[in-house]
Amino acid sequence: MSAQKVSFYTLGCKLNFSETSTIARSFRDAGYQRVELDEQPDAVVINTCSVTENADKKCRSLVNRIMRDTPDAFIAIIGCYAQLKPQEIAEIPGVDLVLGASEKFNLVSYIQKNKQEAEARVLACEIEHVHEFSPSYSADDRTRTFFKVQDGCDYSCSFCTIPLARGKSRSASIENTVNQAIQLCTAQDVKEIVLTGVNTGDFGRYNGESFLGLIKELDARVPVERFRISSIEPNLLSDEIIEFVAQSKKFVPHFHIPLQSGCDKTLKRMRRRYLSDLYKSRVESIKKFMPSACIGVDVIVGFPGETDEEFRETFDFIHSLDVSYLHVFTYSERENTHAISLGDVVPAHVRAIRSKQLHQLSDKKKRAFYESQTGIPNTVLWEAERDGDYMYGFTANYVKVKTLYNPELINQTQEIIPLHVEADGICTCINGPSTELSRNNIHVSNN
């Protein structure tokens, strides 16, 4: 009898990718073969996000596609959307099993128990009863490894449902986290570990430890070339963390710092834990210690009550900052959030216009950052992604580069020097630390 086949589809953040990979390994250990969606899987697992309304719609669309292409597949839904709306998901035609935040890591056993159920089974305990931290990391899916060090969030931002989907902030101890990272590096040829979490900088809150203490121990004890911090709140990004990263040989000069708005009035309505002055000081501190650092920014447009003047304040504030790129989110109404009761709804077409303006600003910021890196030696880690004749990688400070595809380069680091950014946004490079080296067909992509 051939092995059962299982397919996975992940929506959302790096944290979801790390958890999907961990759950997939439990299926492998149970004798399942992992396949793609178009390979007629016996079971399909959809790990959902619920940051935006579009993520919910994408989940429904995916279920419909699976039912059309593989009508006999057992469909299990997990993740944030599954925790928030379990009964609603169970009513989607084709869904067989819905698991919440506490139950999803036991998915294999639940599938084996529930394959004969006539109706979709829902197993999702109330989020306030979810206290256990379940470590996760991605493997085999990508060259970089996403390593979950924290889960949940104690904040109450007025637009966010994540605390309702993920529960309270929690993490393992520094010792357990470091030991898992060491085991990860021992078992695989890992070159870069990306630290992920719902509120990563909140690591250790309830056991007397801290994120700074964690990164110091990771830096000292884990045999990996690179660590990257995926995202960290500005109020938790201390000067001590910035200064430590600046002198570290392993932690790369790349920070992704959620802003959400550059207008203090809007930040207060959002119930964020900082104002624009603090954010500005964090950016300035990073650039003081690491002039070539890459800084990414999350920003939300169209939040209730955001006037044209307030949006312009946000635009001008970001324009004034020495940051490298933006992740722009259009505000979408979410049930069970304070923001939905604020009124002063921003029309959809206005949200779209503002989003476009910030995307254009992001393109300009990214190009300016790439141009600032020309002539500066850097190191790229080549990834497995292939697009036609090219493969891609990222420098330590997150400049995306490409070269002619060579399978021998996958998961290898290579020294390069960016030369200049061309009209199409591509920067030609040479490989090696000296301009006397022969030129190679390597480029930096502005994608």
Secondary structure as the mmCIF struct_conf table of DSSP 4:
data_model
#
loop_
_struct_conf.conf_type_id
_struct_conf.id
_struct_conf.beg_label_comp_id
_struct_conf.beg_label_asym_id
_struct_conf.beg_label_seq_id
_struct_conf.end_label_comp_id
_struct_conf.end_label_asym_id
_struct_conf.end_label_seq_id
HELX_LH_PP_P HELX_LH_PP_P1 SER A 2 GLN A 4
STRN STRN1 LYS A 5 THR A 10
BEND BEND1 GLY A 12 GLY A 12
HELX_RH_AL_P HELX_RH_AL_P1 LYS A 14 ASP A 29
TURN_TY1_P TURN_TY1_P1 ALA A 30 GLY A 31
HELX_LH_PP_P HELX_LH_PP_P2 TYR A 32 TYR A 32
STRN STRN2 GLN A 33 ARG A 34
HELX_RH_3T_P HELX_RH_3T_P1 LEU A 37 GLU A 39
BEND BEND2 ASP A 42 ASP A 42
STRN STRN3 ALA A 43 THR A 48
BEND BEND3 VAL A 51 THR A 52
HELX_RH_AL_P HELX_RH_AL_P2 GLU A 53 ASP A 69
TURN_TY1_P TURN_TY1_P2 PRO A 71 ASP A 72
STRN STRN4 PHE A 74 GLY A 79
HELX_RH_AL_P HELX_RH_AL_P3 CYS A 80 LEU A 84
BEND BEND4 LYS A 85 LYS A 85
HELX_RH_AL_P HELX_RH_AL_P4 PRO A 86 ALA A 90
TURN_TY1_P TURN_TY1_P3 GLU A 91 GLU A 91
BEND BEND5 ILE A 92 ILE A 92
TURN_TY1_P TURN_TY1_P4 PRO A 93 GLY A 94
STRN STRN5 VAL A 95 LEU A 99
TURN_TY1_P TURN_TY1_P5 ALA A 101 GLU A 103
HELX_RH_3T_P HELX_RH_3T_P2 LYS A 104 ASN A 106
HELX_RH_AL_P HELX_RH_AL_P5 LEU A 107 ASN A 114
TURN_TY1_P TURN_TY1_P6 LYS A 115 GLN A 116
BEND BEND6 ALA A 118 GLU A 119
STRN STRN6 ARG A 121 LEU A 123
HELX_RH_3T_P HELX_RH_3T_P3 ILE A 127 HIS A 129
STRN STRN7 SER A 136 TYR A 137
BEND BEND7 ASP A 140 ASP A 141
BEND BEND8 THR A 143 ARG A 144
STRN STRN8 THR A 145 LYS A 148
STRN STRN9 ASP A 151 ASP A 151
TURN_TY1_P TURN_TY1_P7 SER A 158 PHE A 159
HELX_RH_AL_P HELX_RH_AL_P6 ILE A 162 ARG A 166
BEND BEND9 LYS A 168 LYS A 168
STRN STRN10 ARG A 170 ARG A 170
HELX_RH_AL_P HELX_RH_AL_P7 ILE A 174 ALA A 187
BEND BEND10 GLN A 188 GLN A 188
STRN STRN11 GLU A 192 THR A 196
BEND BEND11 VAL A 198 ASN A 199
HELX_RH_3T_P HELX_RH_3T_P4 THR A 200 ASP A 202
TURN_TY1_P TURN_TY1_P8 PHE A 203 GLY A 208
HELX_RH_AL_P HELX_RH_AL_P8 PHE A 211 ARG A 221
BEND BEND12 GLU A 225 GLU A 225
STRN STRN12 ARG A 226 ILE A 229
TURN_TY1_P TURN_TY1_P9 PRO A 234 LEU A 236
HELX_RH_AL_P HELX_RH_AL_P9 ASP A 239 GLN A 247
BEND BEND13 LYS A 249 LYS A 250
STRN STRN13 PHE A 251 PHE A 251
BEND BEND14 PRO A 253 PRO A 253
STRN STRN14 HIS A 254 GLN A 260
BEND BEND15 GLY A 262 GLY A 262
HELX_RH_AL_P HELX_RH_AL_P10 ASP A 264 MET A 270
TURN_TY1_P TURN_TY1_P10 ARG A 271 ARG A 271
BEND BEND16 ARG A 273 ARG A 273
HELX_RH_AL_P HELX_RH_AL_P11 SER A 276 PHE A 289
TURN_TY1_P TURN_TY1_P11 PRO A 291 SER A 292
STRN STRN15 CYS A 294 VAL A 301
BEND BEND17 GLY A 302 GLY A 302
TURN_TY1_P TURN_TY1_P12 PRO A 304 GLY A 305
HELX_RH_AL_P HELX_RH_AL_P12 ASP A 308 SER A 320
BEND BEND18 LEU A 321 LEU A 321
STRN STRN16 TYR A 325 THR A 330
TURN_TY1_P TURN_TY1_P13 GLU A 335 ASN A 336
BEND BEND19 HIS A 338 HIS A 338
HELX_RH_3T_P HELX_RH_3T_P5 ALA A 339 SER A 341
BEND BEND20 LEU A 342 LEU A 342
HELX_LH_PP_P HELX_LH_PP_P3 VAL A 345 PRO A 347
HELX_RH_AL_P HELX_RH_AL_P13 ALA A 348 SER A 372
TURN_TY1_P TURN_TY1_P14 GLN A 373 GLY A 375
STRN STRN17 ASN A 378 ASP A 387
TURN_TY1_P TURN_TY1_P15 GLY A 388 ASP A 389
STRN STRN18 TYR A 390 THR A 395
TURN_TY1_P TURN_TY1_P16 ALA A 396 ASN A 397
STRN STRN19 LYS A 400 LEU A 404
HELX_RH_3T_P HELX_RH_3T_P6 PRO A 407 LEU A 409
TURN_TY1_P TURN_TY1_P17 ILE A 410 ASN A 411
STRN STRN20 THR A 413 VAL A 421
TURN_TY1_P TURN_TY1_P18 ALA A 423 ASP A 424
BEND BEND21 GLY A 425 GLY A 425
STRN STRN21 CYS A 427 ASN A 431
BEND BEND22 GLY A 432 PRO A 433
TURN_TY1_P TURN_TY1_P19 THR A 435 GLU A 436
BEND BEND23 LEU A 437 LEU A 437
HELX_LH_PP_P HELX_LH_PP_P4 SER A 438 ARG A 439
BEND BEND24 ASN A 441 ASN A 441
STRN STRN22 ILE A 442 VAL A 444
#
